[in-house]
Amino acid sequence: MMMTISTTLDLFTDAPVRERSPLAPFTPPGGGAPLSLRGLSKQYGERLVLDALNLDVRAGEFLAIIGRSGCGKSTLLRLLAGLEQATAGRLDGAAGEGTRMMFQDARLLPWARVVDNIALGLPKAEGRERALQALAQVGLA
């Protein structure tokens, strides 16, 4: 079993807010993977969103990222998910087969059917069938 350490990172100061050991052991799905950021920066035109961020997350560690609107939380998550490329720095151990992202606001395509929204992003050959299975699993077939 693996012991999880919980950490909250404040993007204003690039420092841990708190760190604690939980009372019970936790093993994440797939065992978790370590993550290391060194000098990670992201810039959009002249706007610097992340500036030389250094961070280590141990395998199985739970990390919460806090900060006000516009401080770079979503940008960091997009980098970790492999949806964007960093402007500078190094990111080791990020996006993998089990990486998922939940958007903050509605992302449904209003002109598409429910099954087509669910299948969005899945390989065409199996997407519709997997979407129908997902609907059935939650009683919405």
Kinemage of the C-alpha trace (Angstrom):
@kinemage 1
@onewidth
@group {chain A} dominant
@subgroup {mainchain}
@vectorlist {calphas} color= white
{ca met a 1} P 0.000 0.000 0.000
{ca met a 2} L 1.032 3.558 -0.622
{ca met a 3} L 0.601 6.443 1.827
{ca thr a 4} L -0.780 9.580 0.211
{ca ile a 5} L 0.409 13.039 1.154
{ca ser a 6} L -2.019 15.874 0.472
{ca thr a 7} L -0.629 19.215 -0.621
{ca thr a 8} L -2.193 22.460 -1.738
{ca leu a 9} L -0.163 24.723 -4.010
{ca asp a 10} L -0.793 28.465 -4.084
{ca leu a 11} L 0.070 29.711 -7.573
{ca phe a 12} L 0.728 33.223 -6.231
{ca thr a 13} L 3.693 32.144 -4.136
{ca asp a 14} L 4.705 28.829 -5.763
{ca ala a 15} L 4.803 27.353 -2.252
{ca pro a 16} L 2.887 24.599 -0.464
{ca val a 17} L 0.013 25.942 1.626
{ca arg a 18} L -0.229 22.873 3.826
{ca glu a 19} L 0.967 19.327 3.877
{ca arg a 20} L -0.487 16.493 5.912
{ca ser a 21} L -0.406 12.727 6.068
{ca pro a 22} L -3.840 11.094 5.991
{ca leu a 23} L -4.893 8.598 8.610
{ca ala a 24} L -5.514 5.749 6.144
{ca pro a 25} L -3.377 4.457 3.278
{ca phe a 26} L -4.608 5.193 -0.231
{ca thr a 27} L -3.701 3.553 -3.506
{ca pro a 28} L -4.795 5.592 -6.533
{ca pro a 29} L -6.120 3.875 -9.655
{ca gly a 30} L -3.149 2.692 -11.709
{ca gly a 31} L -0.849 3.363 -8.756
{ca gly a 32} L -0.299 7.023 -9.627
{ca ala a 33} L 2.801 8.475 -11.200
{ca pro a 34} L 5.297 11.087 -10.057
{ca leu a 35} L 5.288 14.503 -11.689
{ca ser a 36} L 8.128 17.000 -11.915
{ca leu a 37} L 8.033 20.560 -13.256
{ca arg a 38} L 11.246 22.547 -13.628
{ca gly a 39} L 11.152 26.175 -14.722
{ca leu a 40} L 7.787 25.631 -16.426
{ca ser a 41} L 6.558 28.777 -18.165
{ca lys a 42} L 3.656 29.511 -20.480
{ca gln a 43} L 3.211 32.694 -22.423
{ca tyr a 44} L 0.411 33.801 -24.770
{ca gly a 45} L 1.831 36.559 -26.924
{ca glu a 46} L 3.148 39.167 -24.502
{ca arg a 47} L 1.147 37.773 -21.566
{ca leu a 48} L 3.186 35.571 -19.198
{ca val a 49} L 0.739 33.215 -17.463
{ca leu a 50} L 3.113 30.801 -15.697
{ca asp a 51} L 6.612 31.939 -14.809
{ca ala a 52} L 9.312 29.338 -14.038
{ca leu a 53} L 7.100 27.063 -11.919
{ca asn a 54} L 8.930 24.302 -9.992
{ca leu a 55} L 6.865 21.489 -8.530
{ca asp a 56} L 7.301 17.857 -7.498
{ca val a 57} L 4.317 15.587 -6.931
{ca arg a 58} L 5.063 12.139 -5.559
{ca ala a 59} L 3.347 9.013 -6.865
{ca gly a 60} L -0.057 8.725 -5.204
{ca glu a 61} L 0.010 12.276 -3.850
{ca phe a 62} L -3.186 14.336 -4.026
{ca leu a 63} L -2.619 17.942 -5.110
{ca ala a 64} L -5.098 20.828 -4.966
{ca ile a 65} L -4.287 23.975 -6.946
{ca ile a 66} L -5.819 27.204 -5.685
{ca gly a 67} L -5.689 30.801 -6.833
{ca arg a 68} L -7.829 33.646 -8.077
{ca ser a 69} L -9.319 33.767 -11.544
{ca gly a 70} L -6.693 34.284 -14.236
{ca cys a 71} L -3.662 33.177 -12.186
{ca gly a 72} L -2.850 30.156 -14.394
{ca lys a 73} L -4.625 27.167 -12.802
{ca ser a 74} L -6.359 26.041 -16.004
{ca thr a 75} L -3.252 26.744 -18.067
{ca leu a 76} L -1.240 24.495 -15.749
{ca leu a 77} L -3.818 21.718 -16.033
{ca arg a 78} L -3.882 22.037 -19.833
{ca leu a 79} L -0.087 21.683 -19.867
{ca leu a 80} L -0.263 18.632 -17.593
{ca ala a 81} L -2.922 17.041 -19.800
{ca gly a 82} L -0.814 17.595 -22.901
{ca leu a 83} L -3.374 19.917 -24.485
{ca glu a 84} L -0.822 22.741 -24.759
{ca gln a 85} L 2.945 23.046 -24.953
{ca ala a 86} L 5.012 24.991 -22.421
{ca thr a 87} L 6.869 28.078 -23.623
{ca ala a 88} L 9.885 27.095 -21.496
{ca gly a 89} L 10.935 24.588 -18.886
{ca arg a 90} L 10.574 20.871 -18.438
{ca leu a 91} L 7.594 18.716 -17.506
{ca asp a 92} L 8.260 15.061 -16.670
{ca gly a 93} L 5.635 12.421 -15.971
{ca ala a 94} L 2.531 14.323 -17.038
{ca ala a 95} L -0.242 13.283 -19.397
{ca gly a 96} L -0.704 9.589 -19.676
{ca glu a 97} L -3.298 7.106 -20.803
{ca gly a 98} L -5.406 7.751 -17.677
{ca thr a 99} L -5.386 11.554 -17.915
{ca arg a 100} L -8.832 13.167 -18.027
{ca met a 101} L -9.939 16.793 -17.981
{ca met a 102} L -13.244 18.268 -16.801
{ca phe a 103} L -13.946 21.708 -18.237
{ca gln a 104} L -15.107 24.511 -15.955
{ca asp a 105} L -17.991 25.575 -18.160
{ca ala a 106} L -20.478 23.951 -20.528
{ca arg a 107} L -18.868 22.264 -23.525
{ca leu a 108} L -21.870 20.534 -25.091
{ca leu a 109} L -22.482 21.001 -28.780
{ca pro a 110} L -26.120 22.196 -28.799
{ca trp a 111} L -26.662 21.095 -32.412
{ca ala a 112} L -25.469 17.533 -31.742
{ca arg a 113} L -27.420 14.638 -30.229
{ca val a 114} L -26.609 13.519 -26.683
{ca val a 115} L -24.887 10.355 -27.904
{ca asp a 116} L -22.740 12.423 -30.286
{ca asn a 117} L -21.679 14.774 -27.460
{ca ile a 118} L -20.667 11.781 -25.350
{ca ala a 119} L -18.753 10.181 -28.229
{ca leu a 120} L -16.889 13.406 -28.991
{ca gly a 121} L -13.148 12.745 -28.924
{ca leu a 122} L -13.473 8.956 -29.053
{ca pro a 123} L -12.228 7.032 -32.094
{ca lys a 124} L -15.005 7.024 -34.715
{ca ala a 125} L -15.000 3.237 -35.123
{ca glu a 126} L -15.941 2.561 -31.496
{ca gly a 127} L -17.133 5.973 -30.258
{ca arg a 128} L -20.856 5.587 -30.790
{ca glu a 129} L -20.951 2.116 -29.223
{ca arg a 130} L -18.969 3.269 -26.170
{ca ala a 131} L -21.223 6.327 -25.816
{ca leu a 132} L -24.334 4.102 -25.900
{ca gln a 133} L -22.783 1.838 -23.254
{ca ala a 134} L -22.043 4.865 -21.042
{ca leu a 135} L -25.663 6.044 -21.361
{ca ala a 136} L -26.892 2.577 -20.444
{ca gln a 137} L -24.623 2.448 -17.372
{ca val a 138} L -26.288 5.549 -15.916
{ca gly a 139} L -29.832 4.517 -16.910
{ca leu a 140} L -30.206 6.962 -19.794
{ca ala a 141} L -30.202 4.527 -22.738
